[in-house]
Amino acid sequence: MNAPVERRTGEPSLGQLFGDLSLEIAVLMRKETQLAGEELSDKARRAARNATLLVAGLMFALVALGALAAACVLALAVVIVPWAAGVLVALGFFAVAIALGSFGMSALKKIDPKPERTIVSIKELRSWAEHQV
């Protein structure tokens, strides 16, 4: 008959080690999830700020088109035909609108929505967990 294996006191069993490992992994995963949320929130705030620039540019174009167009058309109408003055003023305001809109759009496109730090951290965690097992 086999004699029971004696365990030295103070050394955790294999089951306890796996239990501790699973608890540590669970805690790390919760922290990684929290980090991902914080990182995505930061990127969403930056995207909102850049979208505000885009909207501000569009609003400026509308206000400028309405407020200054009449004055410019009247001023140019003294020199050239009134309908040509209107066309020139409209083209000028559309150029400003396009410039502001493209600036805001390019700033929005530069934001990468992926939580890069979290992805790297989770890969490191997975590698660590595989090494522990």
C-alpha positions in Angstrom: 0.0 0.0 0.0 1.2 3.5 -0.8 2.0 5.7 2.1 0.5 9.2 2.1 2.8 11.9 0.8 3.9 14.2 3.6 3.7 17.9 2.8 6.1 20.3 4.4 4.3 23.0 6.4 4.4 26.4 4.9 4.5 25.3 1.3 1.2 25.9 -0.6 -0.3 23.0 -2.5 -0.5 22.9 -6.3 -4.3 23.6 -6.0 -3.6 26.7 -3.8 -1.0 27.9 -6.3 -3.5 27.6 -9.2 -6.1 29.3 -7.1 -3.8 32.2 -6.2 -2.8 32.5 -9.9 -6.4 32.6 -11.1 -7.2 35.3 -8.5 -4.2 37.4 -9.6 -5.2 37.0 -13.2 -8.8 38.1 -12.4 -7.5 41.2 -10.5 -5.2 42.1 -13.4 -7.9 41.6 -16.0 -10.2 44.0 -14.0 -7.4 46.5 -13.8 -6.8 46.2 -17.6 -10.5 46.6 -18.3 -10.5 49.8 -16.2 -7.4 51.0 -18.0 -9.1 50.4 -21.4 -12.1 52.4 -20.3 -10.0 55.3 -19.2 -8.0 55.2 -22.4 -11.1 55.1 -24.6 -12.7 58.0 -22.5 -9.6 60.1 -23.1 -9.7 59.4 -26.9 -13.4 60.2 -27.0 -12.8 63.6 -25.2 -10.1 64.4 -27.8 -12.4 63.4 -30.7 -15.2 65.6 -29.2 -12.8 68.6 -29.0 -11.7 68.2 -32.6 -15.3 67.7 -33.7 -16.1 71.0 -32.0 -13.4 72.6 -34.2 -15.1 71.2 -37.2 -18.5 72.4 -36.2 -17.1 75.8 -35.2 -15.6 76.1 -38.7 -18.9 75.2 -40.3 -20.8 77.7 -38.1 -18.3 80.4 -38.9 -18.8 79.8 -42.6 -22.6 80.1 -42.2 -22.4 83.3 -40.1 -19.7 84.8 -42.3 -21.6 84.0 -45.4 -24.8 85.6 -44.1 -23.3 88.7 -42.3 -20.4 89.7 -44.5 -21.6 88.5 -47.9 -24.1 91.3 -48.2 -21.5 94.0 -47.4 -18.9 92.5 -49.8 -21.4 92.1 -52.6 -22.5 95.7 -52.2 -18.9 96.9 -52.2 -18.0 94.9 -55.3 -21.2 95.9 -57.1 -19.8 99.4 -57.3 -16.9 98.1 -59.5 -18.4 95.1 -61.3 -21.8 93.7 -62.2 -23.8 92.9 -59.0 -24.4 89.2 -59.9 -20.6 88.7 -60.5 -19.9 90.4 -57.1 -22.2 87.9 -55.4 -20.5 84.9 -57.1 -17.0 86.1 -56.1 -18.0 86.7 -52.5 -19.7 83.3 -52.3 -16.6 81.5 -53.7 -14.4 83.3 -51.1 -16.5 82.2 -48.2 -16.7 78.7 -49.5 -12.9 78.6 -49.6 -12.7 79.5 -45.9 -15.4 76.9 -45.1 -13.5 74.2 -46.9 -10.2 75.1 -45.2 -11.7 75.0 -41.7 -13.6 71.8 -42.4 -10.6 70.0 -43.8 -8.5 71.1 -40.8 -11.1 69.7 -38.4 -11.5 66.5 -40.4 -7.8 65.8 -40.6 -7.5 66.3 -36.9 -10.3 63.8 -36.3 -8.7 61.2 -38.7 -5.4 61.3 -36.7 -7.1 59.9 -33.6 -6.6 56.1 -33.4 -9.6 54.6 -31.5 -7.7 51.5 -30.4 -6.6 51.4 -26.8 -2.9 50.7 -27.7 -1.5 50.7 -24.1 -4.2 48.3 -23.0 -3.6 46.0 -25.9 0.2 45.9 -25.0 -0.6 45.4 -21.4 -3.0 42.5 -22.0 -0.4 40.8 -24.2 2.1 41.1 -21.5 -0.4 39.8 -19.0 -1.1 36.8 -21.2 2.6 36.1 -21.6 3.1 36.3 -17.9 0.1 34.0 -17.1 1.4 31.5 -19.7 4.9 31.6 -18.0 3.3 31.1 -14.6 1.4 28.0 -15.7 
